[in-house]
Amino acid sequence: MSYQNILVEKADGVATITFNRPKVLNALNNQTLVELSSALDEVRADDAVRAVVLTGSGDKAFVAGADIGELVKMDPLGAKDLAFFGQQVFQRLERMGKPTIAMINGFALGGGLELALACTIRTASTKAKLGLPETSLGIIPGYGGTQRMARVASPGVAREWVLTADIYPAAEAHRVGIVNRLFEPEELLDGTMKLVHTILSRGPVAVRLAIETINRGINMSQQEGEIMECDMFGLAATTADMKEGMNAFLEKRKAEFTGK
């Protein structure tokens, strides 16, 4: 489909999805969610794409939440349907089998932070601001924020951020584990892409299996998670990439992975 609210660019194995509504700080409306859903299907099906970076247009916002002008018009059933649709889209992002990186270049609030939490890794500009301000509007996060925040950071952090509705500097988000890496604004793109290409230099099958093992294991007991890890470890050992990686190490050369 053609996109009106997002931009999709592909280069060197990386698809970059840019939310492109700068006049409303890249706020998420229903049309943007529909376009994001389609874009995720597109990049997931493209074998040439091995990682996805999500960011916002301009230097003010990653995604500054849901479109309040749209939300205020909804009845309870409409609100529930929108929350469910947003959750389905973000689950598709979380489970797409390729590393996804939220490159937070400005405000990441409400639905924008929930979007970032669904990504594999989050980088941020030191000038970024993050928060879940929904309770200040008389609602709660609806795109999975209450659940992912507790898992990515901790239940205590989730309670504080959701209940206060405060907006926090990127340094605090980094301190509590919501943001993985901080960069000065002018270094954000290069720093993020360096991180992405480090991941792309690793075994593609191993990366995919590792993401799945971590994501699924969060909802298991440690014993169940370790059993699954054994299975995934055994599966990785069947691949040509495993043989190549081991031989390259022994031969003191760079591995040439094929994703098989």
Backbone torsions as a table, in degrees:
resi	resn	phi	psi	omega
1	MET	NA	158.6	174.7
2	SER	-85.9	145.0	-174.6
3	TYR	-108.8	137.7	177.5
4	GLN	-105.7	-32.1	-173.1
5	ASN	-109.0	-5.3	177.4
6	ILE	-134.2	160.7	173.5
7	LEU	-119.6	138.9	178.3
8	VAL	-124.2	119.3	179.2
9	GLU	-126.1	145.0	-178.7
10	LYS	-130.0	133.6	178.4
11	ALA	-162.9	135.8	173.5
12	ASP	53.3	41.2	176.7
13	GLY	81.6	2.8	-177.2
14	VAL	-119.8	128.8	171.5
15	ALA	-99.1	129.6	176.9
16	THR	-110.3	121.0	177.2
17	ILE	-105.8	118.3	-177.1
18	THR	-112.3	123.8	175.3
19	PHE	-76.6	122.4	-165.4
20	ASN	-122.8	63.6	173.1
21	ARG	-130.5	59.3	-171.0
22	PRO	-60.0	-27.0	-178.6
23	LYS	-66.8	-24.0	176.8
24	VAL	-117.5	29.9	178.7
25	LEU	53.4	38.1	175.0
26	ASN	60.3	31.7	-179.2
27	ALA	-59.4	147.1	-179.6
28	LEU	-87.1	114.1	168.2
29	ASN	-108.7	180.0	-176.1
30	ASN	-61.0	-40.6	-179.6
31	GLN	-61.9	-39.5	179.1
32	THR	-65.5	-40.0	177.3
33	LEU	-63.6	-40.5	177.4
34	VAL	-61.5	-44.5	180.0
35	GLU	-66.4	-40.7	178.5
36	LEU	-62.4	-42.3	178.5
37	SER	-57.8	-45.6	179.2
38	SER	-65.5	-41.3	-179.6
39	ALA	-64.5	-38.3	178.6
40	LEU	-65.2	-39.4	175.3
41	ASP	-61.7	-40.9	-178.6
42	GLU	-62.7	-49.9	-175.4
43	VAL	-74.6	-28.7	177.1
44	ARG	-66.4	-37.3	-177.7
45	ALA	-80.1	-12.3	-177.0
46	ASP	-89.2	107.8	-177.9
47	ASP	-64.4	-21.9	179.1
48	ALA	-74.2	-18.7	178.7
49	VAL	-90.4	119.4	-178.7
50	ARG	-111.8	-10.6	176.9
51	ALA	-154.5	156.2	-177.8
52	VAL	-129.1	130.6	175.3
53	VAL	-111.9	130.6	176.4
54	LEU	-113.9	134.1	-179.3
55	THR	-152.4	179.0	-178.4
56	GLY	-114.9	152.2	178.3
57	SER	-73.7	141.9	-179.5
58	GLY	82.7	-173.1	-177.2
59	ASP	-115.2	10.8	-178.3
60	LYS	-99.2	-32.8	-171.9
61	ALA	-145.3	141.0	162.6
62	PHE	-75.4	-76.1	168.5
63	VAL	-146.7	116.7	-174.9
64	ALA	-90.2	47.1	172.8
65	GLY	93.7	-174.6	176.8
66	ALA	-76.3	165.1	179.8
67	ASP	-80.4	103.2	-174.6
68	ILE	-64.0	-34.1	178.4
69	GLY	-60.8	-29.7	177.2
70	GLU	-82.0	-41.7	-177.5
71	LEU	-63.0	-40.0	-172.8
72	VAL	-65.1	-19.4	-177.8
73	LYS	-88.6	-6.4	-171.5
74	MET	-88.9	146.4	171.3
75	ASP	-86.5	172.8	-176.2
76	PRO	-55.6	-43.2	179.9
77	LEU	-66.5	-38.1	177.1
78	GLY	-64.6	-39.3	178.4
79	ALA	-64.9	-42.3	179.3
80	LYS	-63.9	-42.0	179.7
81	ASP	-63.5	-41.2	179.4
82	LEU	-64.9	-43.1	178.9
83	ALA	-60.5	-43.6	-179.0
84	PHE	-64.3	-42.0	179.2
85	PHE	-63.9	-45.3	178.1
86	GLY	-60.0	-40.3	177.6
87	GLN	-62.9	-40.1	179.7
88	GLN	-64.3	-40.7	178.7
89	VAL	-64.9	-44.8	-178.4
90	PHE	-68.8	-32.9	174.6
91	GLN	-64.5	-37.2	177.0
92	ARG	-62.6	-39.2	176.1
93	LEU	-63.5	-46.3	-176.6
94	GLU	-65.4	-32.9	-172.1
95	ARG	-108.1	18.6	-172.6
96	MET	-74.6	-9.3	174.8
97	GLY	84.8	2.7	176.3
98	LYS	-126.6	145.7	179.1
99	PRO	-62.1	135.1	179.1
100	THR	-121.8	135.4	-176.2
101	ILE	-124.7	122.0	172.7
102	ALA	-86.2	116.1	178.3
103	MET	-99.9	97.8	-169.2
104	ILE	-89.1	104.9	-172.9
105	ASN	-100.0	0.4	-179.3
106	GLY	-171.6	-140.3	-179.6
107	PHE	-62.3	129.7	170.7
108	ALA	-128.1	91.3	-172.6
109	LEU	-121.3	148.2	175.6
110	GLY	52.8	-122.2	-180.0
111	GLY	-58.5	-27.0	177.3
112	GLY	-67.8	-41.6	177.0
113	LEU	-70.9	-36.6	177.0
114	GLU	-61.5	-38.7	175.3
115	LEU	-61.3	-46.9	-179.7
116	ALA	-62.9	-37.5	-179.9
117	LEU	-65.8	-24.2	178.5
118	ALA	-79.0	-10.6	179.6
119	CYS	-81.7	161.5	-179.4
120	THR	-66.1	-41.8	-175.2
121	ILE	-142.9	151.7	178.0
122	ARG	-126.6	127.5	169.5
123	THR	-112.5	158.0	-177.4
124	ALA	-151.4	149.3	169.1
125	SER	-70.4	146.0	177.8
126	THR	-63.1	-16.9	179.5
127	LYS	-95.2	0.0	-179.3
128	ALA	-69.1	154.8	175.9
129	LYS	-127.0	136.5	-176.3
130	LEU	-130.9	149.0	177.3
131	GLY	177.2	166.3	175.7
132	LEU	-121.0	85.8	-172.1
133	PRO	-86.5	14.5	-171.1
134	GLU	-58.7	-39.8	-176.8
135	THR	-65.1	-22.0	175.5
136	SER	-72.5	-13.0	177.1
137	LEU	-104.6	4.4	179.2
138	GLY	82.7	15.6	177.7
139	ILE	-129.8	-175.2	175.1
140	ILE	-126.1	164.5	174.9
141	PRO	-56.0	139.4	-175.8
142	GLY	-122.7	-4.0	-178.0
143	TYR	-107.2	31.1	177.6
144	GLY	96.2	3.9	-174.5
145	GLY	-63.5	-39.2	-179.3
146	THR	-64.7	-30.1	-177.2
147	GLN	-86.4	-46.6	-176.9
148	ARG	-72.4	-35.2	179.1
149	MET	-60.2	-41.9	-180.0
150	ALA	-65.8	-30.5	-178.8
151	ARG	-85.6	-39.2	-178.8
152	VAL	-72.9	-44.2	179.7
153	ALA	-102.7	-87.9	177.6
154	SER	-168.7	161.6	175.4
155	PRO	-58.7	-36.4	179.8
156	GLY	-64.4	-43.7	177.5
157	VAL	-64.0	-42.2	179.7
158	ALA	-59.7	-44.4	-179.8
159	ARG	-62.4	-45.1	-178.7
160	GLU	-64.1	-49.7	-175.9
161	TRP	-64.7	-42.1	-177.7
162	VAL	-73.5	-44.6	-173.5
163	LEU	-73.2	-35.5	179.1
164	THR	-80.6	-27.2	-174.5
165	ALA	61.3	19.2	-179.4
166	ASP	-72.3	157.7	175.2
167	ILE	-107.0	129.8	-171.4
168	TYR	-114.1	148.5	174.3
169	PRO	-70.0	157.3	-178.0
170	ALA	-58.1	-33.4	-179.4
171	ALA	-61.9	-38.3	178.4
172	GLU	-70.7	-39.1	176.5
173	ALA	-61.9	-35.8	176.6
174	HIS	-69.1	-40.8	-178.2
175	ARG	-62.1	-38.7	-176.9
176	VAL	-90.8	2.4	172.9
177	GLY	93.3	7.3	178.1
178	ILE	-76.9	-40.7	176.9
179	VAL	-101.2	133.1	-179.9
180	ASN	-80.0	-45.7	-176.6
181	ARG	-138.7	139.3	177.6
182	LEU	-107.3	141.1	177.3
183	PHE	-137.0	149.1	168.6
184	GLU	-60.6	149.5	-174.0
185	PRO	-50.8	-42.4	-177.7
186	GLU	-73.6	-12.0	-179.4
187	GLU	-106.8	-1.6	-173.4
188	LEU	-61.4	-48.2	-177.3
189	LEU	-64.4	-50.5	-178.2
190	ASP	-64.0	-41.3	-179.8
191	GLY	-64.9	-41.0	179.0
192	THR	-66.5	-43.6	-178.0
193	MET	-69.0	-31.7	175.0
194	LYS	-63.6	-42.3	176.6
195	LEU	-62.0	-44.9	-179.9
196	VAL	-59.5	-46.6	-176.2
197	HIS	-72.8	-24.2	170.6
198	THR	-62.9	-45.4	178.1
199	ILE	-63.1	-40.8	-178.8
200	LEU	-67.6	-19.0	178.8
201	SER	-80.1	-8.9	-179.7
202	ARG	-89.8	171.0	-178.6
203	GLY	-62.1	120.8	-176.3
204	PRO	-59.2	-41.9	179.4
205	VAL	-67.1	-41.8	179.3
206	ALA	-61.7	-41.2	178.7
207	VAL	-62.5	-45.6	179.7
208	ARG	-62.2	-44.7	179.6
209	LEU	-66.2	-37.1	179.9
210	ALA	-65.1	-43.8	178.8
211	ILE	-60.9	-46.2	-179.1
212	GLU	-63.7	-41.5	-178.6
213	THR	-63.9	-44.0	178.8
214	ILE	-64.5	-48.6	-176.6
215	ASN	-62.2	-45.1	-179.0
216	ARG	-72.4	-35.2	-176.8
217	GLY	-67.5	-25.3	179.9
218	ILE	-57.0	-33.4	-175.8
219	ASN	-97.5	14.7	178.9
220	MET	-117.5	164.8	167.8
221	SER	-68.8	161.5	180.0
222	GLN	-59.3	-40.8	-179.5
223	GLN	-62.9	-44.0	177.8
224	GLU	-63.9	-40.1	179.5
225	GLY	-64.3	-38.3	-179.7
226	GLU	-70.3	-34.1	174.9
227	ILE	-63.0	-44.7	177.1
228	MET	-62.0	-40.4	179.4
229	GLU	-60.4	-40.4	176.7
230	CYS	-59.6	-43.8	179.6
231	ASP	-62.0	-44.9	-179.2
232	MET	-67.3	-37.2	177.4
233	PHE	-61.8	-44.5	177.7
234	GLY	-63.6	-39.1	178.0
235	LEU	-63.3	-43.2	178.7
236	ALA	-60.9	-33.2	-177.7
237	ALA	-72.1	-9.1	177.6
238	THR	-87.9	-6.3	-169.6
239	THR	-90.6	155.2	173.2
240	ALA	-66.0	-32.1	178.0
241	ASP	-60.1	-37.9	178.7
242	MET	-61.9	-45.6	179.9
243	LYS	-64.3	-42.1	179.7
244	GLU	-64.4	-44.7	-179.3
245	GLY	-62.1	-43.4	179.3
246	MET	-66.8	-45.5	-179.5
247	ASN	-64.9	-38.9	179.2
248	ALA	-63.1	-40.1	178.5
249	PHE	-62.3	-46.4	-177.6
250	LEU	-67.5	-32.3	-178.4
251	GLU	-91.4	2.4	177.3
252	LYS	56.0	50.9	177.1
253	ARG	-136.6	168.7	178.7
254	LYS	-77.2	133.7	179.6
255	ALA	-70.6	142.6	176.4
256	GLU	-114.2	87.3	-176.8
257	PHE	-77.8	147.9	179.4
258	THR	-116.1	-4.4	-179.4
259	GLY	75.6	25.9	-179.1
260	LYS	-130.1	NA	NA
